[in-house]
Amino acid sequence: MGVLDLFSLEGRLALVSGCKRGIGKSLALALAEAGADIIGVSASLESSGSEVEREVLALGRKFKAYTCDFSDRAAL
């Protein structure tokens, strides 16, 4: 039994903020690798065709992107 079997997120949906790069992107990919579909949010994330979307889809998971700046309450 591998470590991913212990932490399977198969059938789950994860919301990841700041997923365009850095820690957020790494977290989105790790969650997708563990089986979760991803909702990605970032202030500068493209609505489709982003690098993180391509990588999540390559892992066999679904990805939906939203552009939102969490520092702007009206944008939420």
VOGU-3710 file (C-alpha; in Angstrom, 3 decimals, decimal comma):
1> mgvldlfsle> 0,000/0,000/0,000  1,407/3,366/-1,044  1,127/6,662/0,768  -1,473/7,923/-1,724  -3,688/4,968/-0,818  -3,686/6,198/2,783  -4,646/9,732/1,772  -6,915/9,087/-1,200  -9,058/12,051/-2,206  -10,839/10,136/-4,944
11> grlalvsgck> -14,267/11,664/-5,566  -13,455/14,831/-3,595  -13,338/18,446/-4,770  -10,611/20,814/-3,571  -10,655/24,626/-3,690  -7,121/25,987/-4,044  -6,400/29,704/-3,886  -3,269/31,168/-5,421  -2,961/28,138/-7,668  -1,296/29,829/-10,637
21> rgigkslala> 2,218/29,401/-9,251  4,312/28,560/-6,222  2,888/26,769/-3,203  -0,699/27,053/-4,460  0,159/25,376/-7,757  2,115/22,644/-5,982  -0,814/22,055/-3,632  -3,293/21,858/-6,531  -1,127/19,273/-8,284  -0,598/17,232/-5,099
31> laeagadiig> -4,333/17,179/-4,373  -5,052/16,165/-7,977  -2,462/13,408/-7,744  -4,237/12,170/-4,617  -7,496/11,994/-6,618  -9,268/15,316/-6,063  -10,786/17,448/-8,797  -9,631/21,061/-8,482  -11,300/24,450/-8,373  -8,451/26,903/-8,864
41> vsaslessgs> -8,672/30,552/-7,865  -6,093/33,268/-8,436  -6,075/36,989/-9,112  -4,323/36,412/-12,438  -5,463/32,905/-13,430  -6,629/32,449/-17,015  -10,198/31,144/-17,321  -8,918/28,275/-19,461  -5,684/26,903/-20,839  -3,436/27,724/-17,889
51> everevlalg> -0,356/25,658/-17,117  -1,850/24,391/-13,854  -5,034/23,360/-15,677  -3,040/21,382/-18,256  -1,066/19,634/-15,509  -4,166/18,756/-13,458  -5,929/17,419/-16,567  -2,827/15,356/-17,411  -3,261/13,675/-14,014  -6,760/12,618/-15,073
61> rkfkaytcdf> -8,601/15,074/-12,825  -11,076/17,876/-13,617  -10,130/21,551/-13,271  -12,257/24,712/-13,162  -10,601/28,131/-13,000  -11,881/31,322/-11,421  -10,176/34,703/-11,456  -10,641/36,508/-8,153  -8,568/38,782/-5,963  -9,340/37,775/-2,381
71> sdraal> -8,029/41,119/-1,119  -10,979/42,800/-2,898  -14,129/41,980/-0,888  -16,400/43,230/-3,666  -14,820/40,739/-6,076  -15,794/37,839/-3,842
//
